Amino acid sequence: MNNHLKIVIEPEEIVSFLKSEINFKEVCQKILFQKLICKVVEERGIIVTTEEIEAEANRQRREKCLEKATDTLSWLTDELISLHDWEVGIRNRLLSQKLAQTLFAKEVESFFIQNYQSFEQVIFYQIIVDSQKLAQELYYQIEEGEISFYDAAHLYDIDDNRRQKCGYEGKIYRWAMQADIAAIMFTTIPKQLIGPLKTDQGYHLLMVEELIPAELSPERYQEILNNMFEQWLTAELDYMLNFSELQS
């Protein structure tokens, strides 16, 4: 007698699970995006060759250290997909990349130039306390060398995580910061103490480690291209859905 339980997942169960996890809308949107991409690439005559699919498949194999064909098949089996499913996914992603390049490649550089300042970055440390008096006292103690900025952050910052990192905030884009604070930080000489500055969070003492000029690196080029493409997809899909509603 076979005591092994055969587990079968029905399509309705997958849909129900996605809904219960509040992921259903996201998945539906991705499917609609793919339908839109397929429609537009067909209209524009954009294609992906067998050689391009094979090249991308080989790149993924190298990335995952899948040296043998059997290794690849084992990986696909473990992921519960077939070789055909994998190749369809590769084809779809390559078509998406080609469409993005076709639509926006010429606009990326001009967008970067127009928004140059937003892509500047800063590596900095920060102390936030809830008292103006304490912030001012710490400022003078740091300036006089009675305590280091890092020790002050470790002892007095209101945030546990920042205390553990001695005030280190990491590398931040200018666009991700409050405009008034960014204006001060990006015009201050590194290692110079800034503050106290008051915000809704409290009273800030800041120290810039390094100012990083904006650069249109390959990574940033791809980031801008992807953002433009995603915005276009959202706008086009909204238009098509609204048009369909008007027609019905």
C-alpha positions in Angstrom: 0.0 0.0 0.0 1.3 3.4 -1.0 1.3 5.7 2.1 2.7 8.7 0.2 0.3 11.6 0.0 0.0 13.0 -3.5 -0.2 16.8 -3.1 -1.9 18.7 -5.9 -2.3 22.5 -5.9 -5.2 23.7 -8.0 -5.1 27.0 -9.9 -8.0 28.3 -7.7 -5.9 27.6 -4.6 -3.0 29.7 -6.0 -5.4 32.6 -6.7 -7.0 32.3 -3.3 -3.6 32.3 -1.6 -2.4 35.3 -3.5 -5.5 37.2 -2.5 -5.1 36.2 1.2 -1.5 37.5 1.0 -2.6 40.7 -0.7 -0.3 39.9 -3.6 -3.1 39.3 -6.2 -3.2 42.8 -7.6 0.6 42.9 -8.0 0.7 39.7 -9.9 -2.3 40.7 -12.1 -0.5 44.0 -12.9 2.7 42.2 -13.9 0.6 40.0 -16.3 -1.1 43.0 -17.8 2.3 44.7 -18.2 3.6 41.7 -20.1 0.6 41.6 -22.3 1.1 45.3 -23.1 4.8 44.7 -23.8 4.0 41.8 -26.2 1.5 44.0 -28.0 3.9 47.0 -28.5 6.9 44.9 -29.5 4.8 43.1 -32.1 3.6 46.5 -33.5 7.2 47.8 -33.6 8.7 44.6 -35.1 11.0 44.0 -32.1 12.2 40.4 -31.9 14.5 38.3 -29.8 16.7 35.7 -31.5 17.4 32.1 -30.4 21.1 33.1 -30.1 20.2 36.0 -27.7 18.1 33.6 -25.6 20.9 31.1 -25.5 23.5 33.8 -24.5 21.3 35.0 -21.6 20.7 31.4 -20.5 24.4 30.7 -20.5 25.0 33.9 -18.5 22.5 32.8 -15.9 24.1 29.3 -15.8 27.5 30.9 -15.1 25.9 33.2 -12.4 24.4 30.2 -10.7 27.4 27.9 -11.2 25.4 25.4 -13.2 28.3 23.8 -15.1 26.5 20.7 -16.5 23.2 20.3 -18.3 22.1 18.0 -15.5 22.8 20.8 -13.0 20.5 23.1 -15.0 17.8 20.5 -15.2 18.0 19.9 -11.4 17.7 23.6 -10.7 14.7 23.9 -13.0 13.0 20.9 -11.4 13.7 22.4 -7.9 12.1 25.6 -9.1 9.0 23.6 -10.4 9.5 25.0 -14.0 10.3 23.4 -17.3 13.1 24.4 -19.7 10.4 25.9 -21.9 9.1 28.1 -19.0 12.6 29.3 -18.3 13.2 30.2 -22.0 9.8 32.0 -22.2 10.8 34.1 -19.1 14.2 34.9 -20.7 12.5 35.9 -24.0 10.0 38.2 -22.2 12.7 39.9 -20.2 14.9 40.5 -23.3 11.9 41.9 -25.2 11.2 44.2 -22.2 14.8 45.4 -22.2 14.8 46.0 -26.0 11.5 47.9 -25.8 12.8 50.1 -23.0 15.9 50.9 -25.1 13.8 51.7 -28.1 11.5 54.0 -26.3 13.9 55.9 -23.9 17.6 55.3 -24.7 17.9 58.7 -26.2 16.2 60.5 -23.3 18.3 59.1 -20.4 21.3 61.4 -20.8 19.1 64.6 -21.1 17.1 63.5 -18.0 20.3 63.0 -16.1 21.7 66.4 -17.1 18.4 68.2 -16.2 18.3 66.4 -12.8 22.1 66.4 -12.1 21.9 67.6 -8.5 19.3 65.0 -7.5 21.9 62.2 -8.3 24.6 63.7 -6.1 25.3 61.5 -3.1 26.7 62.0 0.3 28.2 59.6 2.9 27.5 61.1 6.3 27.1 60.6 10.1 24.2 62.0 12.1 23.1 62.5 15.7 19.5 63.2 16.5 18.4 64.1 20.1 15.1 65.5 21.4 16.5 68.4 23.3 18.0 71.6 21.8 20.0 72.2 25.0 21.6 68.7 24.7 22.3 69.2 21.0 24.0 72.5 21.7 26.1 71.0 24.5 27.2 68.1 22.3 28.1 70.5 19.5 30.5 72.4 21.8 31.9 69.2 23.4 32.6 67.8 19.9 34.1 71.1 18.7 36.4 71.3 21.8 37.5 67.7 21.4 35.9 66.6 24.8 34.1 63.8 23.0 34.2 62.4 19.5 31.2 62.7 17.1 31.0 58.9 17.0 31.0 58.4 20.8 28.4 61.1 21.2 26.2 59.3 18.6 26.7 56.0 20.4 25.7 57.5 23.8 23.0 60.0 23.0 21.2 59.4 19.7 17.4 58.7 20.1 17.6 55.8 17.6 18.9 52.4 18.8 20.1 51.3 15.3 22.0 54.6 14.7 23.5 54.4 18.2 24.9 51.0 17.4 26.4 52.3 14.1 27.8 55.4 15.9 25.7 57.7 13.8 26.6 56.2 10.4 23.8 56.8 7.8 25.6 55.5 4.8 25.5 56.7 1.2 22.3 58.8 0.4 21.1 60.4 -2.7 20.4 64.1 -2.5 16.8 63.6 -3.7 16.1 61.3 -0.7 16.9 64.1 1.8 15.0 67.1 3.1 15.8 70.0 0.7 16.9 72.4 3.4 19.3 69.9 5.0 20.6 68.7 1.6 21.4 72.4 0.7 23.6 72.7 3.8 25.3 69.3 3.5 26.2 69.6 -0.1 27.9 73.0 0.4 29.8 72.0 3.5 33.4 70.9 3.7 33.7 67.2 4.7 34.5 66.5 8.4 33.0 69.9 9.4 30.4 69.7 12.2 26.9 70.9 11.1 24.1 71.9 13.4 22.1 71.8 15.5 19.3 71.7 12.9 15.7 71.3 14.0 13.2 69.0 12.1 10.1 67.0 13.1 12.5 64.2 14.2 14.4 66.3 16.7 17.6 68.3 16.8 20.3 67.1 14.3 24.1 67.2 14.4 25.6 66.1 11.1 29.1 65.4 9.7 29.8 64.7 6.1 32.3 62.0 5.4 32.4 62.3 1.6 30.5 64.2 -1.2 30.1 62.1 -4.3 29.5 64.0 -7.6 26.7 62.7 -9.9 27.9 60.4 -12.6 26.0 58.7 -15.4 27.5 55.3 -14.7 26.2 52.2 -16.4 24.2 51.3 -13.3 22.7 54.8 -13.0 21.9 54.8 -16.7 20.0 51.5 -16.3 18.2 52.8 -13.2 16.9 55.9 -15.0 16.0 53.8 -18.0 14.0 51.3 -15.9 12.2 54.1 -14.0 11.2 55.8 -17.3 10.0 52.4 -18.7 8.0 51.6 -15.5 6.3 55.0 -15.6 5.4 54.5 -19.2 4.0 51.0 -18.6 1.8 52.3 -15.7 0.5 55.3 -17.8 -0.1 53.1 -20.9 -1.9 50.5 -18.9 -4.1 53.0 -17.1 -5.0 54.6 -20.5 -5.9 51.2 -22.0 -8.0 50.2 -19.1 -9.8 53.5 -19.0 -10.4 53.4 -22.7 -11.8 49.9 -22.4 -14.2 51.1 -19.7 -15.4 54.0 -21.9 -16.0 51.6 -24.9 -18.0 49.1 -22.8 
